């Protein structure tokens, strides 16, 4: 199912590019690279997809009142024969500007919530998924509107009946097993225990028409008021979740002595709403706010929720003649804060996030994950030693779960065309109920060598 959707997503994206590129006049900032990663330990889920060629294109063009922007990435694995192409379209849009109004058609990264990119939550915008700790986002496709008069107010809205889900890292079903070319894609269990005996689990996927997946509605609005040194903002949006869920039914097959699981991909809509405050204090920009994510939402009904902390139980059920395996539909409410300092040759941020609502999902749930962070702090620094050499270090620590998430990168530009880079992703997750516990053996160092054009 994922492979079929990926093909359709590629075809749809190519059509978007076909509409965008004429506006760009084919001018582009491109990067062709060869990359690989090296394991620092021995995970149970090992693949041979450790080497790949990458192609990135990121460009913008302005012609009179028309702006166009394209940001896309391709990754082709050279060390595996299956699932060897990953494709991501972060943004591709054409924008019409007139006085204080903007109309945009295409895929665009939304700026209504300001903390989810750093914490890699993936609720508003999707996560690209090329790297376990990568923070690059994929925007929402639709019609975007923005009105910003000189009074300090800004109103923006988006509407869509088209949905491009996040499909990286890719998964597939082969010979009753769910497989992936990525080592940081958590897969469902291959065995279970029945009456004291260990029996295998065999999977199948019910493949709905692609139109049932991609024809989905989205509607949202954002209002903000700004003054010289700050702004206040509030938003609400109803949209499909960025990843496809799976309901499933299962039974024990006596002839094969195995549990048969049939998964059904479903597109679940959720509501997001929140508010934030941003204030410049000297050289430091301070931000704080709260977001609510409600996967039980129905348009026109759940926007009336007042208390974002006292959350109701899920009312979504999957009926089956056999025992049920269901994803968890838990509302989530987050408080966050951030301070950011930009000194030119370096910038530094301090971040905090706290889950305000109860979360009952576990890291070993069949088709769902627990939350990534419960009560965590993080700091990130970017430092430019020169125009050619820069480095980044990012450390996150979950106070409740004792998780340590470390990401570091260095890049050197030899000349106008050639560059090289090295990075590392290190994870410590001592508790089994952590989101990161399935990945604690996935510490890696990755290298790249590229050509800019």
N, C-alpha and C positions, 0 to 999 in steps of 0.2 A: 504494500500500500504506500509506504513512504517513497519507494523508488518511482512509482507511477505518479504520485503527486509532485515529486521533484522534477520529473520530465515536463509536466504541465506547468509548473512554476517557472522552469527555464524558458519554455515557449512564450508564456505570458510576459516574462521579464524582457525577452528579446523584442516583443512587440512594443513594450514601454520604451526600450532603448531606441527602437526604430523611430519613435515619435520624438524622443529627446535629442538624439544626436544631430539632426539637422539644425536645431537651435544652437547647438554647441559648435557648429561648423567644424566638427571633427577635431577640434583642439583639445588635447588631453594631457594630464600629468599622470604618467603611467609608471609602473614598477613591476619588473619581471624578476622573480627570485627563485633560487633553489634553497630548500630548507630541510632540516631533519631534526629529530629529537632523540635524546639519549636517556635511557632509564637509569635512575639512581638506585632502584630497588627492584623487586621481583613481584609484580602484581599477578593475581590469578587470571585476570582477563588481559591476555597479551595478544596483540595483533602484529602483522608484518607491515602495517601502514605507517612506517617511520620516516619515509622520504617522500618529498613532493615538490612539484613546481608550482609556484604561485604567480598569479597575475592580478594586479590591482590597478584600477582606473578611478581617479578622483579629480573632477574638473568642474568649473563653473564658468558661465558665459553670460554677459549682459549685452543686449542689443536694444537700444532705445528703452522701451517700457517692458521688454521681455527678459526675464532671467531664466536660465536653465542650469540644472545641476545634476551630476551623475557621480555615484559612488558605488562601485561594484567590485567584487573579488571572486576569483576562481582558484581552486586548489585541485591539482591533479596528482594523485598518488602514483608513484613509479614502482613501489615495492609490493603492490597487491593487485590481484587480477579482478577482484570484486569490489563494487561500490567505490570506484577509484576517482570519482569526480564530485567535489563539493562546490556548490555555487551559492553566492550570497549577493543580494541586491539591497544595500543599505538605504540608498536614496536614488530616485530618478524622477524628476519632476520638471514641469514648465510653469513659470510664475508670471502673471501679468500684474504690473504695478501702475497705479494711477492715483496721484495725490496721496491720500492717507488710507488707501484701500489696496489689498492684495488678494488675488485669486490664484490658487495653486491647484494643479491637477497632477496626480502621480503619487509616488511613494515618498513620504517625508517623515523624518524623525521628529517626534513631538517634544516640545519643551515645557509641558505643563507640570511635570513632576521633576524635581531637581536632584533627587538623591539616588534614584534607582540605577543609574549607570555605574556609579561608584560601587554600590553594593550588589550589582549584577542580578537584580531581581527579575527583570524581564516581564513586568506586568503591563506597563503602557507600551513601550517599544519592545520588540523581540531581541533576544540575544543571538549574535551571529553563530556562536557555537563552534568555531574553528579551534579554539583553545579552551581548556577547562576554566582558566581564570581570565580569559579575554573579555574586555569590556565594550567591544564594538557592538553597536546596536543596528537593528533593522526597523525602519519606520513603518507607518501605516499608509495603505493605499486608499485614496479617495479624493474628494473635493474639499480643499482647505480654504477657509476665508479668514481674513484678518482686517480689522478696522482700527486704526490708531490715530485719532484726532489729536490736536495739540493741547488738549485739556489735561493730559496725563493718564486718561483711561485707554485701555486696549481691550478690544473684544475679538475673540477668535473662535472659530467653530470648524468642525469637520463632519462630513457625511459620506457614507459609502455603502454600496451593496456588493462589494467585492472584497475577497479575503485571500491573502497570501500568507499561509502559516510559516512559522519557523521550522525548518526540516533538517537542520544540522545539529548534532551529528546524525547521519543517516542510519536507519535500522532496516532490517529485512528479515523475512522468514524463510529458512531453508531447511528442508527435511525435518520439519517439526521444531526447529530451534530458532529463537530470535537472536540475530547476530548483528554486529556493527563493526565497521572498520576503525572506529574510535575506541581508544582504551578508557576514555572518560565519559562514556555513555553507560549509565546504570541499566543493566538488563534484568528482566524478571527471573525468578528462580528456575533452575532446570530440574530440581527434584523436590519432593515433599514426603511427608511421613504419614502413613495411614495404618492405624492399629499396630504401631511399632515397627512397620516395614517401610523402608525407603523405596519409593517408586518414582520413575521418571515423569516429567511433565512434557507433553507435546503440544505445540501451538499451531493454530491456524488463524487466519485473518479474514473476516468478512469484508469484502471490498465494495464499498458503496460507490455510486456514480461520482465522478469528480465534481460535477456540478453541485451535488449535495454538500460538498466541502467548501467550494470557493464562492458560492453565491450566499453571502451572509451580510447582515446589516450592521452598520456602526453609526453612532450619532453622539456628538459631544460638543461642549462649549466651555470656554475659559474667559474669565473676566479678571483684569488686574488694574490697579491704580499705582502709578509711580510718582515719586518726587525726586528731588535732586540727588539724594543719597540712598534711596531705597525704594521698595515697592511691596505691595500686598497683593495676593493672588488667590483665586478660588476656581475650581473646575469640577466638572462631572462629565463622565463619558460612559457609554454603553457600547461594548464591542466584543468580538470573539476573543477568547484567550489566544495567546500567541502560539501555543503548542496544542496539538490535537490530543485529546484524552482517549482512553480506551475503557469501555465497559466490557465485561466478559462473562461467559457462563462456562461451567466446568463439570465434568463427570468422570467417573472411573470406568475405563474400558476393560472389561474382563478378558477379552480376546488378546489385547496387547499388553495387559497388565501395566497400564499407564494412565495417568490423569490426562484427559483431553481438555484443552482450553481453547475456546473460540473467542477471539477478541473482536470487538466492533469499534472502529474509530468513530468518534463523535466530536463535533464542534460545540463547545460550551461557551455561552456568552457570560460575561461578567460586567459588573458596574464598578467603576472607580470614581472616587470623589475625594477631594482634599483641599487643603488650604496651606499657604506658606507665607512667611514674612522674611524680607531680605533688607538688611541695613548695613551701610558702609560706616565703619568706625575707624577713622583715620585711614590707615593703609589696609585694614582687614575688613573683608566682607563676611558678615555673619548671617546665616540663614537658619530658619527653623520652621517646622511644619508638621502636618499629619496627613496620612493617606489611608483610605479604606478600600479594600478590594473584596467585592462580594460576588462569588461565583454562583450564587443562587438567584441572581437578579433576573427580573423580567421588565422590559421597558415600560415605563409608565406606572410601575408599582413600587419598586424597591428604592427609588430616589427619595422616598418619604422617611427613610430611616433617620432617626434623630441621634440616638446614642450609638456611637461607633465602637464602644468598648463592650457593652452588654450585648453579645451576639447570639442569635438563635441557631438551633441545630439545622443541619441540612434536611431538606425535604425532597431531594432528588433520589429516586430509587430505580434500579434496573431489575425488572421482573424476569424470572427464569423458572423453568421446571426443575432445574438442578440447583445446587447451592451457588450463592452469588459471590462474585468478586467485583467490588465496586471501587472506583476512585473516590477519594474523600473531597467533599465540597465544604471547606471551612472558610468562613469570612476571616479576613486578616486586617488588623489595624496597626499602623506603625507611627511612632513619633521619631523624628529625626532632627539633627542639628549639625551644622557645619560652619567652620571658619576657614577662610581662604586668604592667603597672602601671596601677592605677585610682586617680585622684585626684579623682573626682567631676565637676569641670568638664572633665576630659579623661582619656582613657586612651591608653596607648601600648604597642605590642607590637613585639618583635623576633623574627624567625622564621628558621629554617634548615631546609632539606630537602636530602637527598642520595640519589640512586639508587645502591643498592649492587650491583645486578645488571647484567649486560650487556643492552643494548637494541639490536636490529638493525633495528627498524622505521625507515622513513624518512618524512619529511613528505609525500613524493609517492607513498606506497604507495597502491594502487588503492582498497581499502576499509578502510583502517586508518590511524591516526595514530601518530606517534612520541610519546614521553612529553612532557609539558608542561614539566617541569623536570628537569635532571640534577644540578646542584649550585648551589643558589640561596639567596640571603638576601632578606629582605623586612622592611619596617617599615610600620606603619600607625598613624596617629594620628586620633582623633576628639576634636573640641574644641567645647564648647558655650559660645558667647559670652554667651548668655542663654537663657531659655526659648523664645524665638522664633527664634534664629539659631544654626545649627550648621554645622560643616564636617568633611570627612573627606579624608584624603590617604593613598594607599597606593602604595608603590613596591617592585617586585620586580626583582631583578637575578640573572640566571643567570651564574655565574662561568665555567662551561665554554663556554657558547654566546654570551656577551656580550649576551644579551637584556635590554632595559629595558622593563618593563611599568608604566605609570603610570596610576592612576585617581584622580580627584578629584571631590568633590561638595560643593555648598553648598545649604542649604535655609533658607527664611525663612517663618515662620508669621505672617501678617498679623493674624489673629484666630482665633476658635474654629473658623471654617469654611474660611477661604481660606489657601492657601500657594503658594509658587513655588520652583522649584529649577533648578539648572544643574549640569552635570557634564561631564567629559571623559574619554576613553579614548585613550591615546597608546602606540604600540608601536614599538619599534626592535628589529629582528631581523636582524643583518647576515649570518648564516650560513643557507644554503639548507636545511640539515638540521634546522633548528629547527621545533618545532611551530607557532611563531608566525609563521614566514616567509610563509605564504599571507595573513596578515592585516596585514602591515606597511604596507599602503596604506589601512587602514581606520581611521585616526585620525578621531575624531568629537567634536563637542560636542553635548550633548543638553540640551534645556530641557523644563520641565514646569510646568503651572499646574493646581491641583487644588482640589476641594471635599471637605471632610471631613463625614461624617455619622455 
